[in-house]
């Protein structure tokens, strides 16, 4: 049944799911971006694009330089 509270913002839902999946993959792979990309079935370059899109690795307002603006996740570029 459609929600009664109004229209659904599909883009926001997809973005939230992508961020959660990235966080989980990075945690499972101990921050190793290439392994996390493989874990998600993405190329390394696709993964890097998503990391840039969501602000991973940027120093967000006094936050950890390896954390995205809306979550947590260490990043390494080993290999």
C-alpha positions in Angstrom: 0.0 0.0 0.0 1.3 3.5 -0.8 2.3 5.6 2.2 -0.3 8.0 3.4 2.2 10.7 4.5 2.9 12.0 1.0 5.3 11.3 -1.9 8.4 9.1 -1.4 11.8 10.7 -2.1 13.3 7.7 -4.0 16.6 9.5 -4.5 17.0 10.0 -0.8 16.1 6.4 0.0 18.6 5.1 -2.6 21.3 7.4 -1.2 20.7 6.3 2.3 20.8 2.6 1.3 24.1 3.2 -0.6 25.7 4.9 2.4 24.6 2.0 4.7 25.9 -0.6 2.3 29.2 1.3 1.9 29.6 1.6 5.7 28.9 -2.1 6.2 31.3 -3.1 3.4 34.1 -0.9 4.7 33.6 -2.3 8.2 33.6 -5.9 7.0 36.7 -5.2 4.9 38.5 -3.2 7.7 38.4 0.0 5.6 40.1 -1.5 2.5 38.4 0.2 -0.4 39.3 -2.3 -3.1 38.0 -5.2 -1.0 34.9 -3.3 -0.1 34.2 -2.6 -3.8 34.6 -6.3 -4.6 32.3 -7.1 -1.6 29.6 -4.9 -3.2 30.1 -6.1 -6.7 31.5 -2.7 -7.8 34.7 -1.8 -9.6 37.2 0.1 -7.6 36.5 3.2 -9.7 32.7 2.9 -9.0 33.5 2.6 -5.3 35.7 5.7 -5.4 33.0 7.6 -7.1 30.5 6.7 -4.4 33.0 7.6 -1.7 33.5 11.0 -3.3 29.7 11.5 -3.8 29.0 10.9 -0.1 32.0 12.8 1.3 34.1 9.9 2.6 37.6 11.0 3.4 36.7 14.7 3.8 37.2 16.6 7.0 33.6 17.5 7.7 33.2 20.2 10.3 35.8 19.0 12.8 35.0 15.4 12.2 37.4 12.6 11.4 39.0 13.0 8.0 38.2 9.4 7.2 34.5 9.6 8.1 31.7 10.6 5.8 29.6 13.6 6.8 26.7 11.4 7.8 28.3 8.2 9.2 31.5 6.5 10.1 34.0 4.4 8.2 37.7 4.2 8.0 39.2 4.4 4.6 42.5 2.9 3.3 43.7 2.7 -0.2 46.1 -0.3 0.4 47.1 -2.5 -2.5 
